[in-house]
């Protein structure tokens, strides 16, 4: 059985370099900023998402400000993130719904968050954990891949991984685990040709490559 406490401690002590986008997300304590930045990041690498997020935030930082911006203006600002036109429409639509139905406030409930167009469990959990500091497990491709590669769980997709971790991962790690594993996945435990020779948790890893 994997000693998850030792794995987490080793990753924390390794102090791997975070991407500029992850560092930016760490500064957000507003659920709305977490939400719209996460929407931009979907299917887009951090290198592209980071400057696009900064450009977006120069235009608006609240649902009220965002609702007054045209889709064309926002799309121009966030280009070239993936599906930038759709994301611009989605963010403005979401902002208007927040004003009309939620008094401009992001709901602190995963089921309510998932009602917004284009918002899935990954985004909703990130909003809960980063925006509200509520224990929630945000599972992206890195979290899914690394936990399966370690042999800590055996799941087929990120949603299965989330629920498996809810049953197994100590609650104290639910919030920080995403940042730790995203950073580890970007730097060391890559999808193809992971850098096992410099991996701080190599001795705990079952090296299950899918």
C-alpha positions as CSV (number, residue, x, y, z in Angstrom):
1,X,0.0,0.0,0.0
2,X,1.3,3.4,-0.9
3,X,2.1,5.8,1.9
4,X,0.3,8.8,0.7
5,X,1.6,11.0,3.5
6,X,5.1,10.4,2.3
7,X,4.2,11.0,-1.3
8,X,2.6,14.4,-0.5
9,X,5.5,15.4,1.8
10,X,8.1,14.5,-0.9
11,X,6.2,16.5,-3.5
12,X,6.0,19.5,-1.1
13,X,9.6,19.3,-0.3
14,X,10.6,19.1,-4.0
15,X,9.3,22.6,-4.5
16,X,8.9,22.1,-8.3
17,X,8.4,25.2,-10.4
18,X,4.8,26.2,-10.9
19,X,3.6,27.6,-14.1
20,X,2.8,31.3,-14.2
21,X,-0.9,30.4,-14.6
22,X,-0.9,28.1,-11.5
23,X,0.9,30.9,-9.5
24,X,-1.8,33.4,-10.7
25,X,-4.6,31.0,-9.6
26,X,-3.0,30.8,-6.2
27,X,-3.5,34.5,-5.8
28,X,-7.3,34.4,-6.4
29,X,-9.6,34.3,-3.4
30,X,-12.6,35.3,-5.5
31,X,-14.8,32.4,-6.7
32,X,-15.7,34.3,-9.8
33,X,-12.1,34.8,-10.9
34,X,-11.4,31.2,-10.3
35,X,-14.4,30.2,-12.4
36,X,-13.7,32.3,-15.4
37,X,-10.0,31.6,-15.4
38,X,-10.6,27.9,-15.2
39,X,-13.0,28.1,-18.2
40,X,-10.2,29.8,-20.2
41,X,-7.8,27.0,-19.2
42,X,-9.9,24.2,-20.6
43,X,-8.2,22.4,-23.5
44,X,-5.5,25.1,-23.5
45,X,-1.9,24.9,-22.1
46,X,-0.9,27.2,-19.2
47,X,1.6,29.1,-21.3
48,X,-1.3,30.4,-23.5
49,X,-3.9,30.7,-20.7
50,X,-1.8,32.9,-18.5
51,X,-1.5,36.0,-20.7
52,X,-5.0,35.5,-21.9
53,X,-6.3,35.6,-18.4
54,X,-4.4,38.8,-17.6
55,X,-5.9,40.4,-20.7
56,X,-9.4,39.3,-19.7
57,X,-9.0,40.7,-16.2
58,X,-8.0,44.1,-17.6
59,X,-11.5,44.2,-19.2
60,X,-13.5,42.9,-16.2
61,X,-13.2,41.3,-12.8
62,X,-16.8,41.0,-11.7
63,X,-20.0,39.6,-13.3
64,X,-21.4,43.1,-13.5
65,X,-18.4,44.4,-15.4
66,X,-18.2,41.3,-17.6
67,X,-21.9,41.4,-18.6
68,X,-21.4,44.8,-20.2
69,X,-18.6,43.6,-22.5
70,X,-19.4,42.3,-26.0
71,X,-18.5,38.8,-27.0
72,X,-16.3,40.2,-29.8
73,X,-14.3,42.3,-27.4
74,X,-13.7,39.4,-25.0
75,X,-12.9,36.9,-27.7
76,X,-10.3,39.3,-29.1
77,X,-8.7,39.6,-25.6
78,X,-8.6,35.9,-24.8
79,X,-7.4,34.8,-28.3
80,X,-5.6,32.3,-28.9
81,X,-7.0,30.1,-26.1
82,X,-8.8,27.1,-27.5
83,X,-12.4,27.7,-28.6
84,X,-12.0,31.4,-27.7
85,X,-15.2,32.5,-29.3
86,X,-17.3,29.9,-27.5
87,X,-15.5,30.7,-24.2
88,X,-16.2,34.4,-24.6
89,X,-19.9,33.7,-25.1
90,X,-19.9,31.3,-22.3
91,X,-18.3,33.6,-19.8
92,X,-20.6,36.6,-20.7
93,X,-23.7,34.4,-20.6
94,X,-22.6,32.9,-17.2
95,X,-22.0,36.4,-15.8
96,X,-25.5,37.5,-16.8
97,X,-27.0,34.4,-15.2
98,X,-25.1,35.1,-12.0
99,X,-26.6,38.6,-11.9
100,X,-30.1,37.5,-12.8
101,X,-30.4,34.3,-10.6
102,X,-27.7,34.5,-7.9
103,X,-27.4,38.2,-7.1
104,X,-24.0,38.3,-8.8
105,X,-22.5,35.7,-6.5
106,X,-21.0,32.4,-7.5
107,X,-22.9,29.5,-5.7
108,X,-21.0,27.4,-3.3
109,X,-22.6,24.1,-4.4
110,X,-21.2,21.7,-7.0
111,X,-24.7,20.8,-8.4
112,X,-25.5,24.5,-8.9
113,X,-22.1,25.2,-10.5
114,X,-22.6,22.3,-12.9
115,X,-25.8,23.9,-14.1
116,X,-23.8,26.6,-15.9
117,X,-23.1,25.8,-19.6
118,X,-19.7,24.3,-20.0
119,X,-19.0,23.9,-16.3
120,X,-18.2,20.3,-15.3
121,X,-17.1,18.7,-12.1
122,X,-13.4,19.6,-12.6
123,X,-14.2,23.3,-12.8
124,X,-16.8,23.2,-10.1
125,X,-14.5,21.4,-7.7
126,X,-11.7,23.9,-8.4
127,X,-14.1,26.8,-7.6
128,X,-15.1,25.2,-4.4
129,X,-11.5,24.4,-3.3
130,X,-9.7,27.6,-4.4
131,X,-12.6,30.1,-4.4
132,X,-14.3,29.0,-1.2
133,X,-11.6,27.0,0.6
134,X,-14.1,24.1,0.8
135,X,-12.6,20.6,0.7
136,X,-13.1,19.4,-2.9
137,X,-11.0,17.3,-5.2
138,X,-10.3,18.9,-8.6
139,X,-9.3,16.1,-10.9
140,X,-7.7,17.0,-14.2
141,X,-5.6,14.8,-16.6
142,X,-2.5,15.2,-14.3
143,X,-4.3,14.1,-11.2
144,X,-6.0,11.2,-13.0
145,X,-2.8,10.0,-14.7
146,X,-0.4,10.3,-11.7
147,X,-2.6,8.6,-9.1
148,X,-3.2,5.7,-11.5
149,X,0.5,5.6,-12.4
150,X,1.4,5.5,-8.8
151,X,-1.0,2.6,-8.3
152,X,-2.9,4.4,-5.6
153,X,-6.1,3.9,-7.5
154,X,-7.3,2.1,-10.6
155,X,-9.8,4.2,-12.6
156,X,-10.7,4.7,-16.2
157,X,-11.5,8.5,-16.3
158,X,-11.2,11.7,-14.2
159,X,-14.8,11.4,-12.8
160,X,-14.1,7.9,-11.6
161,X,-10.8,9.2,-10.1
162,X,-12.6,11.9,-8.2
163,X,-15.0,9.5,-6.5
164,X,-12.2,7.0,-5.8
165,X,-10.2,9.7,-4.1
166,X,-13.1,10.9,-2.1
167,X,-13.2,7.4,-0.5
168,X,-9.5,7.0,-0.1
169,X,-7.5,10.3,0.0
170,X,-7.3,11.9,3.4
171,X,-9.5,15.0,3.4
172,X,-6.6,17.3,4.5
173,X,-5.1,16.7,1.0
174,X,-8.2,17.4,-1.1
175,X,-7.5,21.1,-1.7
176,X,-3.7,21.1,-2.2
177,X,-3.4,17.9,-4.2
178,X,-4.4,19.5,-7.5
179,X,-1.6,22.1,-7.5
180,X,0.9,19.5,-6.3
181,X,0.1,17.0,-9.0
182,X,-0.4,19.5,-11.8
183,X,3.0,20.9,-11.1
184,X,4.6,17.5,-10.8
185,X,2.9,16.4,-14.1
186,X,4.1,19.4,-16.0
187,X,7.6,19.1,-14.8
188,X,8.4,15.4,-14.2
189,X,5.6,12.9,-14.4
190,X,4.7,13.7,-18.0
191,X,2.2,11.7,-20.1
192,X,5.0,10.4,-22.4
193,X,8.5,9.7,-21.3
194,X,8.1,10.6,-17.6
195,X,11.4,11.7,-16.0
196,X,11.6,8.9,-13.4
197,X,15.3,9.4,-12.8
198,X,14.6,12.8,-11.1
199,X,11.2,12.0,-9.6
200,X,10.9,12.8,-5.9
201,X,8.3,10.0,-5.4
202,X,9.9,7.4,-7.7
203,X,10.4,4.9,-4.8
204,X,6.7,4.9,-4.1
205,X,5.5,4.5,-7.7
206,X,4.2,1.4,-9.3
207,X,5.0,2.9,-12.8
208,X,1.7,1.8,-14.3
209,X,1.9,3.4,-17.8
210,X,-1.4,3.5,-19.7
